[in-house]
């Protein structure tokens, strides 16, 4: 039996097993209600409402403390003896690498093709609200992290849910926290293995095979898929062995390089079509409030924009606190402020640049898709770039590979923390997980488990339900931490001002007569 037949049999068997499960779970998690003719997924409303509540509760922290967040990232308030493993910038890039990826390239095209140009406006709004959710969950992640004797740390909802709820509500809170923490670990582990690993490998291989392999080329064959999977698995395994320090070292270089390259390409397309920019911006704002051809009108554009943004930046999901918890700091709110930059980078900058590129460079493409020619994905984005940079689809393929690789690394770290929470933190336990993770990397290049990915997505957003319950209950703790850090900043600035003030010359005392 050929390798192709074996992989197809495995694929069919897994799909047959998971199809009914994925359908049943998906119907519950992504349950929709019809509002003014538009289908509203309740999980998206749950995420968006949380962002709005935290924005109000913390007094527009994403706007009022944005400058302070940039100062913290630059290391202005670092303390040499702070516990942790990585600096603020490395923690930010490690977390961003788990969100900036295929969703920013293909997901935005889906939003624009379904919701029209106006969906871009609502994506930005959702990204801004998500900044507050990220601030809350990451602050809790750092406050309640576990610091191990070897200097490593573990954080995330598995830790702040049981600790924080026990601290606030006593025995009852402790019991609730343990249940929520176990559920969070299971959901993180499940999505990590299938959505953060298998799906990323599968899609990056498909893009490479399509661009460089051809239908009959070596890369399009099963042998090419195996070679690709093994190569990525080896690279991932080598980085994972080094822990978060190694992951942060790679992502702190990879993520900025990817983001800069991608944004520069967007800017190139926009500048070449500079005369079309005012009309494109007009389309975005007009489409947000007077959408044409969008099911549900204004609400339809809003729902599509919120849905894609929420899925892209993962604000409120509880995944980012795992990476941010490794930061070197004595002040949990300092990293919470750093984390609010994450949705800004992911959604407000990268997703907006993608949407502008599509709307400006190839309006016919997204217009046709929106009006019934089908929902477009990465091909719409690629076609938009090709209008100005005919060679860019090949470079985009490289970007997709790098985005996928960084996502696999970050979710490998998230999955490891969930695994050790459930099965214990030992060398043997960690080796088992890393071995399983690497095997899944290879499998991702061979299989197309659509139903399994749907089930994994369901697990991810079930995590949002679990996590946000805890965020609501622990919001007062976050407010105290923010006030404490702001007081620290005030005292630091006062001390710096005093040191910078020139000393007044001493006036000799006069003798009294």
JOZI-V817318 format. One line per field, one symbol per residue. phi: phi as a letter, one per 20 degrees, with the letter a starting at -180 (. if undefined). Layout:
phi = ???
This chain:
phi = .fffffffffgffffffegffffffffefdgdceclndedfffffgfffffffffffdllgfefdfffffffffnfdfcgeffpdceffffffffffedfafffeefffffffeemgfffgfffgfffffffffgfffgffffdfedegeneccboffdffffffffecmfffffffffffffffffffffgfdeecgffffffffffffedemfdfffeefffffffffffffffgffffemfffffffffefffffffgfffffffffffdgfefgffffffffffdcfdmdfnmgfffffffffffffeelfnfofggffffefeadcgffffffffffffffdfeffffffffffffbffffffffepeoeecffffffffffdcgefgffffffgffgffffffffffgfffffffedndbffffffffffgffffffffddcefffffffffffefgfffffgffffdgffffffffffffgfffffffffffeffffffeffefff
